[in-house]
Amino acid sequence: MTEDANPTPLEYPPRLAPLIASLHRVKAQQPAFPFETVLLNRLLHFAQRQLETELAAVLATEGLLISHWMVLAMLYGSEDFRRRPQELSNAIGQSGPNTTKTTTFLMDKAWVQRLPDPNNKRSCWMVLSPKGRKQVENLMPKIWTRYEQSLSTLNTAEKAQMTALLMKLFDAGPATPCEPARESD
């Protein structure tokens, strides 16, 4: 018998008691309910929300929202510090109008510029300005510190295991917004 066939029962932290009780009630009513799968999905959701809450607290001290940081970080990591508006919208998971509000805020701060695409009159590029690059570079240590703190309960091996498992889930899924748009042939 493999280890996966008979997993060790988990001990749930007391904070999860309401969720566990709720899932058990559903399982009692629906015997086919995939308890562990739903629990894992909820835990992933809660972990993401917790990380976003912690990141939002850091950014709020700078007068920024997570969407602002996501656009700045996306541009900073892009070739030539530029992306098309639709790519930014997909990457930050916002509608076009919300992305426009986000980029307008960043343009008002002179951190991002909208430049016409010389090869396509109907298109433009969003470009991180030198002032924007400086802002990103100033924020990075604060963001990294928050990331490190948020995962500080995990040791190096656990972080590597979690990374490998999440990459496996990611790789099995459909194309995602963080993948760059493919040029049409």
Sequence and secondary structure as in RCSB ss.txt:
>XXXX:A:sequence
MTEDANPTPLEYPPRLAPLIASLHRVKAQQPAFPFETVLLNRLLHFAQRQLETELAAVLATEGLLISHWMVLAML
YGSEDFRRRPQELSNAIGQSGPNTTKTTTFLMDKAWVQRLPDPNNKRSCWMVLSPKGRKQVENLMPKIWTRYEQS
LSTLNTAEKAQMTALLMKLFDAGPATPCEPARESD
>XXXX:A:secstr
  GGGS       GGGHHHHHHHHHHHHH TT  HHHHHHHHHHHHHHHHHHHHHHHHHHTTT  HHHHHHHHHH
HTSGGGEE HHHHHHHHT  HHHHHHHHHHHHHTTSEEEEEETTEEEEEEEEE HHHHHHHHHHHHHHHHHHHHH
TTTS HHHHHHHHHHHHHHHHHS   TTS      
